[in-house]
């Protein structure tokens, strides 16, 4: 019975019943193209014990053997492509796919079967989308879920819309692969391009490279078939007999279907002849269940090589050959085939062309790439750091070698060593800041987070703590208003630095115990691969962080800021100390200014560039190198220059330049504290010695004055004695005035008095006068006595107040100049009071 129902269920069912009722007994039913009519008839065949063989019905619904137990087909089912798709996915290692299905039962059934096939095969269906008329929303969702391999089930009309949407969403090219049904008609897009809103070139661009999957109409093998012809010979003969008529892709399956029926009847006859010689196939009727079963088993066991390939049934389903075609340059090209019998996929000479250099990835491959510090940059900064450490070592050698030099001894060599040690610790932290995940493991990096923080913090405090402690000692000595002897030893300064470090250790230990630093990874937005590969780069960056990072940094910054302010205060207070070897206030101020500015700028820029490790490391390293280098240079370079040029000048007070006769200090003094106090003691001893000398001089002059005065009160005969022995004493008295710093008024009085009464030369006479008048002679004893009686008190008042030797109540001479020398009372001596300088 051959059925052709024109896809009309009523006509098909009536024709089938008429053939059963009015026709002869039929052994089998051959045909059924339309799925709806075929399914209705196939469901009722069990009642007539008839076996149906279809050559064109591909609907998956007919594969249900519980519902259609007597149905067979020589054409593979639509579901037969799913094992082939599975094999293709495995071949290209695609483990993540998405489905896009038109809301039609035929396509939905294929999609459902595909889900069952992929289940358990380590292939993920990441997104399942369906649509009725507009696929653009579904296509956009697929893109949003990063679906790269799309398995589509839709007809030609919807296919045009799908690819137009794919073009709009840029879901084509080297990053995407579309796998759709391959049973579309030749040049199928030309029939539906007008119904879409995209240009033909855009549609073809989106379609380029899609893979179609469908059953193979004719076998590509050259083996002879059961008919004695090869598939190629059959095709040639078929085309010759067809002429100009329209070709059907099912003709080979129809041809092989006839041979299936023939082979089935032959096997049934052979079976009947071997088991029951009295029963023939002609004895079959619709109620003969035994013969019906024989026909069913015989067809199920049929196997031969036909023009469509190996004809084999498994549960009534044809195990055929599935072909793969690819749309290349506006035409479909066969690129491979899948043999369901052997479960083998064959790609024809690597004929599949992918848009990129390699097959598309099944998802966006996110390759995490650690943003690491450049090795050349690390090498350059490490070299600069090593140079800085060599410089610090040179300063240390210089400080130790010249520790007994007065200049170095007065500048506290032990504190200088601590400054150098702090600088070298700061330098060493640069090496640790440059070690990231590209050099060390994650565990080691986490340890380095703590170690480098400790080293930098301790180094900073050691350097500046020693500098500020040294300055504090100068401040404590020179700001001592009570002028008491004050000795501050280096042990006390070391205790101050130790106290600062103890505060650091308390902060760091609490930080480590309560909220330790951990390695954290910060992920950034994906970036395209610079090499053009179908991957995305997700930069990651390692950080040393903890839960309350801001609080701990605030505590450390606050403490360091107070330390800097304390240093600035000391530098300001000691700015007027004029002994260069002791006073570093100018250099401390410069160092604090540079370090403070650089730290503020460095911290801000480092925070803003935390996503650029090379820039951040470069800034941090340069700030540390600059601060450490400038601090060491400001402390030691001036000392180095001074020691080479004028070492003595730096140890002297610019306001008090002592004479070369000053007692030299003990060269065996071991500490810089003794040097500082020794300078003050030397200054005091010099002043006391000068004071003592002046007091002794004043005492001698008083005695001379008293002797001269007493001699003047005696007879004129003693004038010669005065002239010979005491004129030089008068000159001494006048020269003493040059040493003192008396008042200008007193200088003027003395000068005017001497100008008005110039001293006369002993033995000289006025030519206008006669030698007979001794009273009028200017060199007479009376004249000399009168002059001395006026000049000596004036000199006494002019000099002694400058050194505190005359009572302030005595403002004028005690004797009037007009008084007679014989009646004038001259005290035996003047009161002299000398105070300590």
Secondary structure, 3 states (H helix, E strand, C coil): CEECCCCCHHHHHHHHHHHHHHCCCCCEEEECCCHHHHHHHHHHHHHHCCEEEECCCCCHHHHCCCCCCCEEECCCCCCHHHHHHHHHHHHCCCCEEEEEEECCHHHHHHHHHHHHHHCCCCCEEEEEEEECCCCHHHHHHHHHCCCCEEEEECCHHHHHHHHHHHHHCCCCCCCCEEEEECCCCCCHHHHCHHHCCCCHHHHHHHHCCCEEEEECCCCCCCCECCCCCEHHHHHHHHHHHHCCCCCCCCHHHHHHHHHHHHHHHHHHHHHHHHHCCCCCHHHCCCCCHHHHHHHHHHHHCCEEEECCEEEEEECCEECCEEEEEEEECCEEEEEEEEECCCCEEEEHHHCCCCCCCCCCCCCCEEEEEECCCCHHHHHHHHHHHHHHHHHHHHHHHHHHHCCCCHHHHHCCHHHHHHHHHHHHHHHHHHHHHCCCCCCCCHHHHHHHHHHHHHHHHHHHHHHHHHHHHHHHHHHHHHCCCCCCCCCCCHHHHHHHHHHHHHHHHHHHHHHHHHCCCEEEEEEEEEEECCCCCCEEEEEEEEEEECCCHHHHHHHHHHHHHHHHHHHHHHHHHCCCCCCCCCCCHHHHHHHHHHHHHHHHHHHHHHHHCCCCHHHHHHHHHHHHHHHHHHHHHHHHHHHHHHHHHCHHHHCCECCECCCCCCCCCCCCCCCHHHHHHHHHHHHHHHHHHHHHHHHHHHHHHHHHHHHHHHHHCCCHHHHHHHHHHCHHHHHHHHHHHHHCCCCHHHHHHHHHHHHHCCCCCCCCCCCCCCCCCCCCCCCCHHHHHHHHHHHHHHHHHHHHHHHCCCCCCCCCCCCCCCCCCCCCCCCCCCCCCCCCC
